[in-house]
């Protein structure tokens, strides 16, 4: 189909979108947000998952149910209080206003709780405690290696979600919208006339880094996950 074949102006349109989006600034901001949020989500979700699945404390099941219940709340309902808190904290227009709300997720906690509960036997924990490991060292040296396959998938899911996140950054970044690729690409749309060639070029620039990531790291990621799954 001729409509699916790029025209001769493809690279010229990409160059126009590259300059209009301030691509390097947007790429750096997006990569920073996605990386920090993904690492934080994996660490805290693994910590919470280990606690909920392997530690015994009063109210454990109730707390886990409350965490899972928050997954049913639409994101739109939390926008107003989040916006007010970020504004009062002086974070309006800052990337920290995008990073802080995503440092941990209910889905990540539920995901890691289910995986660690099945993959980590109590015998390993007891053996580590007998060897003199503290509770936190047991988590670092026993729970994290056992949870590595699920943690890798959670990192990937979170990274993609943050890379493609649009709604909250569009609201909170204000005049600094060029710090995130998705929002910067949306600014290519004109108020009275939209040049869809430059808009689609912006979409290509936004998705190209993710495609390159999968191209170069996808095989290693999948092989690592499968190796961890076989060992577990």
N, C-alpha and C positions, 0 to 999 in steps of 0.2 A: 504494500500500500504506500503510495507516494507520501501521504500525510505523516507516516511514521519515519520517514527518512529525513535527517537533519538537512537544512538548507545551507547555502553557501555563507550565510551571515551568522552562523552559529557562534563562531569564535569572536566575532565582533560584538554580538549581543552579550556573550559571557563577559567580555572585557568591560562593557558598559555597566553590567550588573556588579562586577567586581569592584569598580570604583564607587558606584552609588551606595553599595552596602557597607563600604569600609571593611572589606572582607577579612583582612588580617586581625583587626580589632575584634570583630564579631567571632571569628574562629577561636581566638585566644580566650575570650570570655566564655564561650560555650564549652570549650574543652576544660577550662578551669572548673566551671560549675558541675559539669557531668562527672569529672574525675573525683572531686571532693565529695559530692553527694553519694556517688557509687561506693567509694571506700568507706565512708561513714555508715552508710546503710548496711553494707556487708558486716562491718565490725559489730555495730550495736544490735543488728538483727541476730547475728550468731550468738552474741552474748545473752540476749534475751531468750533466744531459742534454747540455748543450753540450760538456762535457769528454769524455764518453764517445763522442759522435758526431763531433766535429770535431778533437779534439786527439789527437796520437799519443804514447803513452807505454807503457812496458813493463808488461805485465799488465793492459791495459785490458779485453780481452775476458773474462779470468778474473774480474776485479772485477765487471764487469757481470753475469756469470753468477751470482756469489755474491749480488749484490743481488736479482736476479730470483728466485733460489732461496729467499730468505727469505719470499717471498709464499706459499710452500707450507706454512709453519709456522702452525698454528692459533693464534689469539690466546690461547686458554686455556692453552697451554704456556708463554707468557711472563708470565702473570699473577703467578705466585709470585715469580720473581726481580725483576720490576718492583715488586711490593708490598714486598719486603724492602729494595730500594734506596731506594724513596721513603720508607719508614719510617725508615731509617738517616739519610737526608738531612734529616729533620725536615719532610717535605712532606705527611705524613698529614693529611688534612682540608683541604688547600690546593688551590686551582684550578691551581697550578703543577704539581701531580702529574698533572693531566689534560692540561695543555698540553705539557709537555716531551716525553713519549713520542711525541707526534704531530707534532713540528716538521718532520719529513720522512718520506716514505713510499716504500717500494720501488715501489709502483705508479706514483707520481708520477715517479720517476726513469726508469722504463721508458717511461712515456707520453711524457715530454718528449724522451728519447733518440730514440725512433722518429720523432717529429714533426720535431725539429730536423735529424735526419739527412736527411730528404727535403726540407724546406722551405728550408733555408739552404745556398746554394751556397758552395763554397770561394772562388769569385772575390770575393764580397763581403768575406769575412774577409781575404783577401790585399790587397784594395783599402784596407781600413781600416788594416791594418798598414803599408802603404806610406805612407799619410797620417800616420803617426806615432802611431797609437792603441796603447796598451799592451794586453796580453791582457785585462785586466779591463774597460778602456774599450770594447774591441771587443765583449765580452760585453754590456755595458750598452747600447751604441748600435746594435749590429747584431743580436745574437742575441735579445735580449728583444723588440724590435719584430717580428722575424720569427716568434717563438713566441707572439705575443699571442693568437691564436685558441685554441690548445691550452691556454695558461695560463689563459684565461678559463673553459674547460670544467673544468680541473683545480680551479680555485678553487671553482666551483659544486659539483662532486662532493665536495670536501673539506668545504665549509661544511655541506652537507646531512648528511654522515656524522658530523660533530662535533655538529651540532644534535640529531641523533637518537641519539647515542651513549648507551648506558645501562650496559653491563656493567662497564666499568672505573671510571667515576665512582661507581657504586653501591658498589664495593668500597673505593675509596680516599678518598672524601670524608667517611666516618664521620659525625660529628654535624652536619656542614655539608652535608647532602644537599639542602637547599633552594636551594643555589647553582646547580643545574642543573635545567632544566625536566623532563627525562625522569625523573630520580630523584625530584624533588619530586612529580610526578604519580603515581609508584608509591607514595609514602607515603600517598596517599589511601585505599589499600586497608587495611581494618581487619584486626586480628588474628583476631577471632572472627566478625565480620559485615562484609560488604562492601556498601556502598551504591553500586551500579553507576551510578546517576545522577550522582553527584559524580565518580566515576572517569572516566566518559566526558566529563564537562564539563572535567576536567583535561586529557584528551587533546585536546579542542577548543582549549583555551588553548595547548597545546604546539605544535600544528600551525598555528594561525592566523597567527603571524608569518611562517612560511615561505610560506604562501599569499599573504599581503600582499606579500611580497618578489617573488614570481613575477608577481603582478598588476601591480605598478608598474614593476619593472625587467626583466621577462622579455622584452618586445619590444626594449628597447634592447640587452640582452645578446645576443639571437639576431641582431639586425641587425649588431652589432659583430663577432660571430663570422663571419657570412657575408661581411661586407665584408673582413675580414682574410683569409678563405679565398680570396676572389676575387683580392685583391691578390697573395697568395702564388702 
